[in-house]
Amino acid sequence: MQVRVRLYANLVRYYPGIKAGQPFEVELAPGSTLADLVTYLRLPPDQVKVMFINGIARDANTQIQPGDEIGIFSPIGGG
């Protein structure tokens, strides 16, 4: 199944050439979860803070559906 992914903040460093928020397509096995997607993308789990499916925050065990749009954010510090 195909999904659209957007990486934000520091996570873009794992995909040179991708700008923050720039969508790209990913092909996953049916029944994949957000945790499976993080593994597939080779993102360090400790660098993933919040994940959204179609604009709604979801936990890592949430199953992804074909055509979903997924946003992944790293922890962001501020002051």
Secondary structure, DSSP 8 states (H G I E B T S, - for coil): -EEEEEE-GGGGGGSTT--TT--EEEE--TT-BHHHHHHHTT--GGG--EEEETTEEE-TT-B--TT-EEEEE------
